[in-house]
Amino acid sequence: MHQAGAKLQKCILYEGAREEIFEPVAVIIKFKDAEDVIKMANDSEYGLGGGIFTKDITKAINVARRVETGRMC
């Protein structure tokens, strides 16, 4: 990370990402189950977009429908 302009270099953040980020950043957060991830995703004042990565397309669609965000991919 560097200080100039309060910007981040390309990076991956683990846990603790509670602020809105407009940089090339991937955030990885552990969760217990689908209910837990939906609760975490909806517990934010932000939410321009989100993404779901799973082999189970049915689960992905069900979670995406319950997450309150502008765009889900």
QUIFEN-V879402 format. One record per pair of residues at least 12 apart in sequence whose ideal C-beta (glycine too) atoms are under 10 Angstrom apart, sorted by the first residue. I is the first residue (numbers start at 1). J is the second residue. D is the distance in whole Angstrom. If there is no record, write none. Layout:
# QUIFEN-V879402
((I J D) (I J D))
This chain:
# QUIFEN-V879402
((6 23 10) (7 22 9) (7 23 6) (7 24 10) (8 21 7) (8 22 10) (8 23 5) (8 24 8) (8 25 6) (9 23 8) (9 24 8) (9 25 9) (10 23 8) (10 24 5) (10 25 7) (10 26 9) (11 23 8) (11 24 8) (11 25 6) (11 26 8) (11 27 10) (12 25 7) (12 26 5) (12 27 8) (12 28 6) (13 25 6) (13 26 7) (13 27 5) (13 28 7) (13 29 9) (14 26 10) (14 27 8) (14 28 5) (14 29 8) (14 30 8) (15 27 9) (15 28 8) (15 29 6) (15 30 7) (16 29 8) (17 29 7) (17 44 10) (18 43 9) (18 44 7) (18 45 10) (18 46 9) (19 44 10) (19 46 8) (20 44 9) (20 45 9) (20 46 4) (20 47 9) (20 48 8) (21 46 9) (22 48 9) (26 51 10) (29 41 9) (34 52 10) (34 54 9) (34 56 10) (34 59 6) (34 60 10) (34 62 7) (34 63 5) (34 66 8) (35 63 9) (35 66 9) (37 50 10) (37 52 9) (37 63 7) (37 66 10) (37 67 8) (38 62 9) (38 63 6) (38 64 10) (38 65 10) (38 66 5) (38 67 6) (38 68 9) (39 66 10) (39 67 10) (40 67 10) (41 63 8) (41 64 10) (41 66 9) (41 67 5) (41 68 8) (41 69 7) (41 72 9) (42 66 8) (42 67 6) (42 68 5) (42 69 8) (43 68 10) (44 68 9) (44 69 9) (46 69 9) (46 70 10) (47 67 8) (47 68 6) (47 69 4) (47 70 6) (47 71 9) (47 72 10) (48 69 7) (48 70 5) (48 71 7) (49 69 6) (49 70 6) (49 71 4) (49 72 7) (49 73 7) (50 63 9) (50 64 8) (50 67 6) (50 68 10) (50 69 5) (50 70 9) (50 71 8) (50 72 5) (50 73 8) (51 64 9) (51 69 10) (51 71 9) (51 72 7) (51 73 5) (52 64 6) (52 67 8) (52 72 7) (52 73 8) (53 73 10) (60 72 9))
